Amino acid sequence: MHPILKQFDVTSETIGVTYLFEKPTDKQKVHNFIAAVTDHRCDIGGMNDGDIFANLTQDQRLTINIPAQDDGSLSSCKMFTEPQFHLLYNSSNATEIPAVPCQYGWVYDTSTFSSTLAMETLSNIVVLGKGQKTYTYLDLVRTPKMRRLALLTGIIWFGIALTFYGISFNITGFGMNIYLTQFVYATIEVPAKLSVYYLLDKIGRRNVEVGSLLGAGLCLAINIFIPKDMSLCRSIVAILGKGCSSASFATVFLFTSELYPTVVRQNGMGYNSCMARLGVSIAPLIILLDDLWEPLPQVIICTVAITTGLVARLLPETKDKRLPETIEDVEQTRKGLVSQPIQEKPDIPMESLMKNLIEKGT
């Protein structure tokens, strides 16, 4: 729905543009007030003690009370402490006379506007409705694309948390000292998060998320086939998998927050955090399955990591994209906000037109 220029009105107080929408029932008027700073100077009314300016013109009164600037215009914020009558005959040494800030307020030039507010009448501003709507968790599943988004992100958060804590809890499964393993697990998170910081703006959020999850799953898969007596090799692969898992966890917070619209972003993050806690609670139970078959925990965690990475591939990329503000943005009923990259907008032609009209004194 695009506005059509219908009328351009100029008065001594306002400059207004009237638009009509393509649909007659969609006519709306939105007032946008723009503050204007007009020319001003110090008020010299308090200097007229005993009507001493009775025989002077207005220009002469200003000359003896307000210092001139380098360009010849009157100072906006300074005045003399007392009238300088000698300046009526010689104003060359006016700069040597001390001046003080305005003592009696200011006088504004109202020749351009009778008010310091210029009003535009615009209708190309999207009006979201009267009052503020209260959003709940149900709004995450009311519309088709929001339901899809909630389902995908819920699976991803569940899988990431299960993978991360599944690797973290399995500190005795690689044949190394548990304290050394835990220390190295913590240390690998530093380069993992630094790499995420660098790669997010290079290859995008989705690629980092997918790559880190598939990397964690690949490391887990490799460890399934490495013999147990090669404990050092198994530990190195497990540490790399832990780093990839840590990178996926660091990425998902930013990625998810950019996917959800502003009006339900906190609800979406709360829901996904709940799904992550569910994955965390299940991870220790999966580790206990080694009593049934020793490689079973790694097989399950590996499968979850790879599946989660493939699911993350279904999400849209958010790098250099305009973030959604409403559910309608996600549903793409307002085109160009979510699917289009951010671009520099040219100056609105109306601004230059207003400037020209003001300069001409219309």
Order of alpha helices (4+ residues) and beta strands (2+ residues): beta-beta-beta-beta-alpha-beta-beta-beta-beta-alpha-alpha-alpha-alpha-alpha-alpha-alpha-alpha-alpha
